């Protein structure tokens, strides 16, 4: 079952990359740059998650889980950034740009250093063949933040 799900994720991630072609045709457009980051983050999320479903070792699975979380952070923030740039009602000022940048730096560093196991716990074995790191409170806060950014970005339109 994990192989089927993993293959589905991988195919979906690869198919999403097809959306890059029109955006890359006009690279100078700020909207397109934010959209490119969004599409690449979605594809990486699918790829990392697909690969993690096939891994049974702790070290590589933990790395892939952190990479997946990082891609998720970039999905939320790039969608919000795309929406603000695309919208005619909002402007991207210096303070907003700094706040978004700090959010990305703090959350990505927090994910990779995982101080006190606040993001990912020591782990659990599921189905005896699949290792999946144990999400902690920090993970759910990051997940909620990404969903909030996507909702806010969608509301900007």
C-alpha positions as CSV (number, residue, x, y, z in Angstrom):
1,X,0.0,0.0,0.0
2,X,2.8,2.4,0.9
3,X,4.3,1.9,-2.6
4,X,1.1,2.9,-4.3
5,X,0.6,6.0,-2.2
6,X,4.3,6.9,-2.6
7,X,4.0,6.5,-6.4
8,X,0.9,8.6,-6.5
9,X,2.6,11.4,-4.5
10,X,5.6,11.3,-6.8
11,X,3.5,11.4,-10.0
12,X,1.5,14.2,-8.6
13,X,4.6,16.2,-7.6
14,X,6.1,15.7,-11.1
15,X,2.8,16.7,-12.8
16,X,2.6,19.9,-10.7
17,X,6.0,20.9,-12.2
18,X,4.2,21.3,-15.5
19,X,2.7,24.6,-14.1
20,X,6.2,26.1,-14.1
21,X,6.5,26.5,-17.8
22,X,4.1,29.5,-18.2
23,X,5.5,31.1,-15.1
24,X,9.1,30.7,-16.2
25,X,8.3,32.3,-19.6
26,X,8.0,35.7,-17.8
27,X,10.6,35.4,-15.0
28,X,10.8,39.2,-14.4
29,X,7.2,39.4,-13.2
30,X,7.2,39.3,-9.3
31,X,4.0,37.4,-9.3
32,X,5.6,34.6,-11.4
33,X,8.6,34.4,-9.1
34,X,6.3,33.8,-6.0
35,X,4.3,31.3,-8.0
36,X,7.5,29.4,-9.0
37,X,8.5,29.1,-5.4
38,X,5.0,27.9,-4.5
39,X,5.0,25.2,-7.3
40,X,8.5,24.0,-6.5
41,X,7.6,23.8,-2.8
42,X,4.4,21.7,-3.5
43,X,6.4,19.4,-5.8
44,X,9.2,19.0,-3.2
45,X,6.6,18.3,-0.4
46,X,5.1,15.5,-2.6
47,X,8.6,14.1,-3.4
48,X,9.9,14.2,0.2
49,X,6.6,12.7,1.5
50,X,6.6,10.0,-1.2
51,X,10.2,9.0,-0.4
52,X,9.6,9.0,3.3
53,X,6.8,6.4,2.9
54,X,9.4,4.0,1.5
55,X,12.1,4.5,4.1
56,X,12.4,2.4,7.3
57,X,15.5,3.9,8.8
58,X,15.4,6.6,11.5
59,X,18.0,9.0,10.2
60,X,16.9,9.3,6.6
61,X,13.2,9.3,7.6
62,X,13.9,12.1,10.1
63,X,15.7,14.1,7.4
64,X,12.9,13.6,5.0
65,X,10.3,14.6,7.6
66,X,12.2,17.8,8.3
67,X,12.5,18.5,4.5
68,X,8.7,17.9,4.1
69,X,8.0,20.3,6.9
70,X,10.3,22.9,5.3
71,X,8.5,22.5,2.0
72,X,5.2,22.9,3.8
73,X,6.4,26.2,5.4
74,X,7.4,27.4,1.9
75,X,4.0,26.4,0.5
76,X,2.1,28.6,3.0
77,X,4.4,31.6,2.8
78,X,4.8,31.6,-1.0
79,X,1.1,31.3,-1.5
80,X,0.5,34.3,0.8
81,X,3.3,36.2,-0.9
82,X,1.9,35.4,-4.4
83,X,-1.6,36.6,-3.3
84,X,-0.3,39.9,-1.8
85,X,1.8,40.6,-4.9
86,X,-1.0,39.7,-7.3
87,X,-3.6,41.7,-5.4
88,X,-4.2,45.3,-6.3
89,X,-5.6,46.0,-2.8
90,X,-2.4,45.3,-0.9
91,X,1.2,46.3,-1.2
92,X,4.3,44.5,-0.1
93,X,6.1,47.0,2.1
94,X,9.5,46.6,3.8
95,X,8.1,45.7,7.2
96,X,5.8,42.9,5.7
97,X,8.8,41.6,3.7
98,X,11.0,41.5,6.8
99,X,8.3,39.8,8.8
100,X,7.8,37.1,6.2
101,X,11.5,36.6,5.9
102,X,12.0,36.3,9.7
103,X,9.1,33.8,9.9
104,X,10.7,31.6,7.3
105,X,14.1,31.8,8.9
106,X,12.8,31.1,12.4
107,X,10.5,28.2,11.4
108,X,13.0,26.5,9.2
109,X,15.8,26.7,11.7
110,X,13.3,25.6,14.4
111,X,12.4,22.6,12.3
112,X,16.0,21.5,11.5
113,X,17.4,22.1,14.9
114,X,14.3,20.7,16.6
115,X,15.3,22.0,20.0
116,X,13.8,19.9,22.8
117,X,12.0,17.8,20.3
118,X,9.3,20.5,20.0
119,X,8.7,19.7,16.3
120,X,9.4,16.0,15.9
121,X,9.5,13.5,18.8
122,X,11.6,10.4,19.1
123,X,9.5,8.4,16.6
124,X,7.2,5.5,16.3
125,X,7.0,2.4,14.1
126,X,3.8,2.0,12.1
127,X,2.8,-1.2,10.3
128,X,6.2,-2.8,11.4
129,X,7.8,-1.6,8.1
130,X,7.2,2.1,8.0
131,X,9.0,4.5,10.3
132,X,7.2,7.8,10.8
133,X,8.7,10.4,13.2
134,X,6.3,11.4,16.0
135,X,4.9,15.0,15.5
136,X,4.9,17.2,18.5
137,X,3.1,20.4,19.4
138,X,5.5,22.6,17.4
139,X,4.6,20.6,14.3
140,X,0.9,21.3,14.7
141,X,1.7,25.0,15.3
142,X,3.6,25.1,12.0
143,X,0.9,23.2,10.2
144,X,-1.7,25.6,11.6
145,X,0.4,28.5,10.5
146,X,0.7,27.2,7.0
147,X,-3.0,26.7,6.7
148,X,-3.6,30.2,8.1
149,X,-1.3,31.6,5.5
150,X,-3.0,29.8,2.7
151,X,-6.4,30.9,4.0
152,X,-5.2,34.5,4.3
153,X,-3.7,34.4,0.8
154,X,-6.9,33.0,-0.6
155,X,-8.9,35.7,1.1
156,X,-6.7,38.4,-0.4
157,X,-8.2,37.7,-3.9
